Structure formats: structure tokens, C-alpha cells
Amino acid sequence: MTHPGVAVISAFLAESGVTTGSVAEQRAAMAAAAASAPPPEGVTVRSLSLAGRPAETLTPEGVTSDAMVLYLHGGGYCSGSLDSHRGLGARLALATGCPVTVLDYRLAPEHPFPAAVDDAVAAYDELMARGARPEQLAIAGDSAGGGLTVATLLALRAAGHPLPAAAVCLSPWVDLTQSAPSYERLADLDPMVSKAGLDLMAEAYLGGEDPRHGLASPLFAEDLSGLPPVRVEVGEYEVLLDDATRLVERLGSAGVTASLTVWPELIHVFQAFPGSLVPEADESVAGIGVFLAENLRHP
């Protein structure tokens, strides 16, 4: 039985072009979809430059907090923007009770790996330079941004930088070889992501680099120990299901506190869709907010 909200989303995706065509065509379709989204309610939006990249801080109205979430958007490392993720960022800010800063990191193929990792690390370091403390910072992201979240933690650890208090990965893409069994097992149930589509974006992002490089595919990183608590959420009917489950298994084996929630009948980054369409989206975002608030030290 198909979730009624997923059926509506599937029809929209089939018409929008967001998940098909060239990288340029998918970017244009995502931009068009984002342009029709209403501005978020209950938050103030402040534009800024962070490590030389555009960013937006979404702050719940009336909230004053030194805690912050650095959010890394999805889009296969080739698309996605401040516009496309403003709504999700705002909902996370409201749920967490602190500002969420969404980073507009450089995209492939114009800026291949490791540009996205470099931008995320530089943004985190600049937040620290501006006075943020690691115990008051978290990193979160969806899809490619979920993989980038783990890669950023690994890059920060390798550089000897203080790690944030927690991390959240929504439907993370952490294996750029697209070799997991779920690609075949769930292909007919996933209306949003396909092996062919991710192969296209992986090639554009990698620029000839080994897809098993630990900062491109964190699932294959030699050592995942020493990372902060990580919350992973994924839909039961998405081809990236095995990426999420294997990531949590590897984190747990490395001694990292990692939790996994698999949402029945749901699809890739369902949290981005309205709660009126997918009630579980509101439930998920609320739970993420509790997790982040519990791990972030508020003044």
C-alpha cells in the first residue's frame, strides 16, 4: 500500500523534471520549484557571507541563543541552494530553538570534489572564529548534504579541529559507488532517486577521483571513531536505505553513538515536504529538534 502523501509527491516529481535530465536541467527544475515556495513563517532570515560563500541564518522569532546548526543542503553535490532548503532549515530552527545557518557551498561539475568539503570545513571554522564554541555547534544535512556532514566531521578531526556537539543525516548519500543491494531492491518504490541519476552526479562531483575516497564516500573511511553523536533518518522505500543502515553500523562499530530511524513507506528526504501532505515529516523534524537541543549547550 502506497502512502497517500508519497503518491502525490510521485506525481509532482514526474511532472517537475527535478529528478531527470542533465545536471543543468535538474538545477533549473529545482530552482523553479523553490521559487514557488512561500517564505518561512516564524523565523527571521539573514543573509551573510560565510568563508567566502553565500549563506543564510534562519532564527526563530524571539529566540536568542549562542547555539547554532550548520546545515548542508542536498542535491547530489550538483544542485540545491539556499532557496531550495530555506523551508526545511526554518522548520529545523523552530524545532531546535536555535538558529540554523544554511551554507551555499560550491557545486559540481564546475567545482568538483573536494570543493564542497573544503567549503563546509571553512564555514565551520569561521563560525568558530566568530565566537561559536564546539559544544554549541551541530552539523546537519540531507542526501549529499548528509554524506557531506560526515565528511566534514572526518576532515575536521583529521585537521585537529574541535568537533561539534552532534550531527544529523537525513537520507545520507555516503557511498558514491552506488553498489548497495537497495538500488535494485527498491528501484520500483523510489520516485525520487535512482542509480542512474546518482551515477551521473557522482561522476560530475568526483571529477576522476576514486569514488571510495573517504571524504567522498564516508562509508569507506578507514576510521570513523571519535565522532560526536549522530542521528540518521531514512525512508523505508528509498534506494539509499542501505547507505543509511551501513553508515550507522560502521559508526556503532567505531564506538560512536549513532541512532537510526527507518520511516515506513516513506521516501528520500520526506522531511522537506509539508506536514499536511506527509504528517511524519513534522514528527521527524520535531524529534530531530529534541535531539539537537539535548546535545547543544544553550547559555
N, C-alpha and C positions, 0 to 999 in steps of 0.2 A: 504493500500500500504506500502510495506516494504522499508525503507531507503536502497539505494543500498550499502552503506558502511556497514550497520548493517548486511546485507545478507552475505557479505564477512567475517565479523567478526564471525558470527554464524558458518559458515563452518569451519573456523580456530579453533574455540573453540571445536567443535565437534571432531576434529582430535587430538587436542593437549593434552587432558586429564587434562587441568588446572583446570577445574571445577568439575571433577568427581573422584571417588575413595577415598582412605583413605587420611588422612592428609599427611602422608609421600609421597604418590603418587602425590598429588596435589603440594606439595613443589617441588618435583623433576621436574614435568612438568613446573612449573613456572620458576625454575632455568634454565631449558633448553631453554625456550622461551627468557629469559633475556639474555642468553649467545649469542644469535644470533642478539641482538640489536646493532646497530652501536653506537660508542661513541658520546655523545652530541657535537654539534658544537657551537662555540661562547661562551663557558664557560670554566673556569679552574676548575678542580676537585681536592680538597684537602682532604685527609683522616685525621681523627683525632679521639681522644677518648673523649667522652662527658659523664660525670658522670659514667665512667667505661664501657661505651658501645661504639662500633664502630659507626662512623658517617662520613658523607661526606658533605663538604661545596662546593656548586656549585655557582661560582661567574662569572657574565658576564664579558667578557674580556674588560679591560679598565675602569671598574667601581670601584670606591672607595666609600664605604658607610658604616656607622655605623649601619644602619637599617638591620634587618635580619628576615627571616621567618624560624621558626622551623617546619619541615614537618614530619608528622606521617603517614607512609605508610599503605595501606590496605592489606588485605589477611586474613580476618576473625580471627585475633589475632593468627593464627596458621601458616601462611606463609607470603611471602613478604620479601623483602630485599633491601639493597642499590642498588644491581644490577637491581632489577625489577622496581625500581622507579627513577632511575637516569635520564632517559629521561624526565619524567614528571616534576621532580624537576628542571631540566635545563630549560625547557620551561617556568616554572613559574618564575624562576630567571630572564630570559631575559625579560619577560613581566612586571615584577615588577621593574626591575632596581636595584636590590639589591641581596645579597647572600641568598641562600636557603640552610639550613642545614637539611639533611635527617638523622633521627635517626634510628639506628638498635636496636629497643627495644626487650626485651626478648619475646619469643613466647611460646604459649601453644601447647601441653599439658605439656611440660617439666616445664614451668613456668606459672602456672595459675594465674588468677585474684587474687590480683591487681598488678601483676608484671609490666604489660605494663603501667599502670597509674603511678606507682612509678618511672619507668624509665623516663617517659615523664616529670614528675614534677622535678625530679632530673636534667634532661638535661636543662630544662628552668632555674632552679635555678643556674646551673653552668654558663650558658650564662650570667646571671645577675652578678655573682661573677667575671666574666672575664671583666666586664665593660659595658655590654649592659644595656640600660635603657628601662623600660617597654614601653614607648611611641615609642620606635624604634624596638619593637618586635611584631611579629604576629605569630599565630599558625595556621597551616592548615593541612588537612588530607583527605584521601578518604576512603570510605567504613568503615571498622572497624576503620581506622585512623580518619575518620570523627567523629565517636562516641567517640573515644579516645580524640579528640580535645576538645569536650565539657566536657568530664570527667576531663580532665586536668585543664580546667578553673575552674570547681567546686572544685577540690582538692586544687588548688592554693588559691581560695577565702576562703575555709574553714581553710586553714593554715595561713591566714592573709598576704599572699604574694601579691605584686603588680601585677595586671593583665596586659596582653599585650594590645596593641592598637586595635587589631582586630583579627578576626578568620574567616576561610573559611572551609566549609564542603562540600565535593563532594560526592554525593550519600551516606549520612551517615547512618550507622547501629547503631541506638540508642535504639532499643527495642529487647532485646535478648530472648523475649518470642515468636517471630515470629507469633504474633496473629493478625496482621493487615489484613483487607479485601483485600488489594492489592496482598497478596500472592496467593490468589485464582483467583482474577480478572485478574491478569496479568501473570499468570504462563505460558501460552502458547506463550506469546510475549517476555519473558525474556530468552535469550540464555545463560546467564552467571550465574545468581543467582537463587537458588531455596530454598524453605522452608526446604527440607530435607538436603541440603548442609549446610545451616546455623544452623540447629538444631545440626548437627554433630560438627560444630566448636564452637557453644555456649556451648555445653556440655564439650568439651575439655577445653575451656577457663575458664568456671565458676568453674570447679572442685568441684561441690557440693554447691556453693554459690547460693543464691537467684537470679534468673535472673532479678528480679525487683530492685535489689540494685542500688542506684542512680549513682554510679560510673561505674557500668557495663552496665546499661541501662539508660543513662542520661534523656531519655524521662520521666522516672518515678521519677526523683529527686524532692524532695519536693519544692525546691526553686531555680528558675533559674534567679532571679533578680541580678542586679549589674554586669552582664557580658558585655564585650565590644561588639561593632557592629559585627554581624555575617552574612556572606553571604553563602547561601545554594543553591547548584545547583544539579539537579537530572534529569534523563531521564524519559520521559512520559511512556516508555514501560519497566520499571523495577519494580520488586516486592517490592523494598524498597521505592517506591514513597510515601506511607503513612507515613513511618518513617520521611521523609523529611518534608512533609506538616505539620504533627503533631508537629514536633520539632519547626518549625517556628511559628506555632500558640501558642505554650506554651511560647516561648521566647517573642513573642509580648505581650502576656497577662501578662508577668512578667515585662514589661516595657523596654525590651531590643530591640535595633534597629536591626531588622532582616529582610533580604530580601530573597525571594525565586524565582528562575528561573527554570521552568519546560521546558525542551527542547523537542519539538515534535518529536515523532518516535524514540527517542534515548534511549540508554541503559546504564547500570551500568558503571560509570566512563569512559564514552566515551572520556573524555579529554586525556586519556592515549594513544589513537590511533592517527596515523598520520593525519595531516590536509588534506593530499592528498586523504585519504580514507574517512575521516569524516570532512568536512570543518568547521562544527560547533565546533569542538574541538579547532581550532585556535581562533575562535570568543569567545568561553567561556574563554579560558586561557587569552586572551587579556583583557577581561572585569574584570577578577579576578585581573590581574596585575594593572589595573587602580584603583580598589577598595583598594588594599593593599597599593599602592603608595600614595593614597589620605589620608589614615589613619596613615601611618608610617611617623614619623617626620625625614626627612633627615637633616643632618648637613648643 
